[in-house]
């Protein structure tokens, strides 16, 4: 299955299709700090998915985190990822989009809380699919049974004490 361009903000079904079609994901703005959301998302993806993952952080380049190397830039990757997941300031997104366009990745995904209509428009004009203000981990878990559609954990919670 190949990833085709979606010229608008992807619907839930389209986001599900993007995640199913993808085989590799680059995380731009990845942090080796375990308290950062990019580390949490990377941990989930490394443990619960079959994606080939690439971490991008020029300050941590050359290190190994979660058993995977950290790269300085998208240009240093051994392949073109299917999705580029971005954890950077909204003001940095236009520069990141230019890198993604140069690399040729079909999807750029701005994490929860990140929107930049100028960067999104530039990406769409270049033929990329853009998801804004969406957490890739939450979306993946939601589509694979880990979360209810409203976003909460579907695990059974009970106040009943277990027999000892």
N, C-alpha and C positions, 0 to 999 in steps of 0.2 A: 504494500500500500504506500502511495506517495502522498506527500503533503502538498495540497494545492492552496493557492492564495485565496484568502477570504477578505474581500474589500471593505469590510465593516467590523465593528467589535463582534468577535465570535459569540454565538449563542452557547448555551450550556452543551447542547448536542455537538456543536462544532468544536468546542474546547475538548470534549471527550474524544472526538475523532482525531484531533491534533495529538493528544497524549497517547492514543492507541497507535497512531502511525509512526510516532517518533521512536528512534532507536538510540539517539544520543542527545545529551543536554549539557550545555556549558552554563556555569553559574558565574556571572560577572559580578564582582563585588563580594565574592566569597570571603568569609572571615574564619580563620582558625580558632577564634575566640568562641568557646562553647556557649557563651551567653547570647550570642548574636543569632538572629533569625536565619541568616544564610547558612550557618552551621547546622542548625536544627533541620532545615529543609534538606541540606546535603546528607545528613545522617539518615533521614527518612528515605530519601531516594536511593542511597547506597544499600540500605538494609532491606527495603521492601519492594524494589523494582529491579528490572533487568536492564535499565538504561546504562549506556556507557557515559560516565560522568567526567566532566572537565571543570576544574576550579580555576578561576581567573582572579589573581590579586598580585599586582606588581611588588607589593611590600612583602609578600610571603613566597614569591617565586622561588622554585628550587626545593622547597620543603615538600614533605609528604604528609598528608592529612587524610585520615580515614583510609589509609593504604593507597591513596592516589596522589599523583604529583600535582603541585600547584603551578600554574603557568603565569607568565607576566602579562600576556595579552592574547586576544583571540587569534591573532596571526601566528602564534607559536603552537597552536593545536595540531595534532597529527591528522585530523580530519575536520570536515565542516559539520558542525553539530546541526541536528534537526531543529532544535529549539535553543535559543539563547535567553536564559532567565536572568533578569537584571535586578540587582540589589545596589543601586546607586542613588544619589540625590536626583530629584527631578531635573535640576539644572544641568546635570551631567548626561542626561538621556540623549540629547541631539548628537553628542560626540560618540556615544556608544552605538547609536543607530548607524552612524557613518561607518563604524568598524564592522557592524553586522552586514551592512550592504556590501562592503568591500569583500567580506568573507564569503558571502553567498548563502548564508543560512536562510531558510524560508520563513522562520517564525521568530519574532522577538516578543518576550513576555515580560511586562513591567510588574514587579511584585506588588503586593497589597500596599495601598497607600501611595503608589507612584502613578502619576499621570503627567503627560506632557503632550498636548494636542499637536504642537508643532513637530515634535519628533515622530509622533505616530503618523502624521500626515506624510512626512518625508519617507518613512518606511513603507507606507502603503503605496505611495507614488512609485517607489522602486520595486513594487511587486511582493512585498513581505506581508505576512499576516501579523497583526498586532493585537495582543491581549494586554489591557491596562487594568491596574488596580485589582489584580487577582493573584492569590497565592497558589503557585503550582502544586505545592504539597497538599493544600486543602482540596483543590480541584481533583487531584489524583486520588486522594483518599475517598472523596465523595463518590467518584465514579467507580471505585473498586470496592465499595461496601464498608469502608472504614468510617464514614461520616454520614449522618442524616443529611438530607437536602438543605436543611436549615443551618448545617455546619457543626452540629454537636455530635459527640461520640455516641455510637449506637451500642456500645457494650452494655450488658445488663448490670444495673445498679440496684442493690437491694439493701434495705436496712435490717434484714433478717440476720440474726446471728447464726454462725455456723456451729454445728454440734461439735463438741470437743471429744 
